[in-house]
Amino acid sequence: GRAKLKAKEAERLSEEVEDLVASRSACPELVERRDVFVREFRRRLEPELPGSRLVPFGSAATGLWMADSDLDLSVELPSTAGRIEGKRTLKHVGAIIHRLTGDRPEPRLRARIPILRWEPERPDVPCCDVSVNNSLAVANSQLVASYVAADPRVRPLVVTLKAWARARGINDRSQG
């Protein structure tokens, strides 16, 4: 037969999930610093790439961003079509980042989705994965954000699943 979760066990489990979510969640000040960083990077990047839009996606766009999360950014540039042009745009973005900050983002151009891995020298700035025209990921993030907004149980469930997957080393998409 199926084991039934007793009320006391269920309450303890709920408390543990709440504690996990609280311990992993980014404080409002950290979220604000992230958002200020995105606005400032957007303000400086978009004029350098006419017609572009810098769009956060992933956990930053879904409400699932944690204190130790990376920041996923897509440079949406309709005039860039195809993988070769996307890689060229990423190299240009890397040069802009270097000129603005002195940092040298690491190009990962052979990845399924080519990115720049940017680990800023400034300690108050999150590590970033920058891609070009990652429209499907942006749309998926909007869908997940709607799930998170629709039911208050979704965020704690996803945060718990992400922590579980990370603890088992099965959370890295680049590893299959």
Order of alpha helices (4+ residues) and beta strands (2+ residues): alpha-alpha-beta-alpha-beta-alpha-beta-beta-beta-alpha-alpha
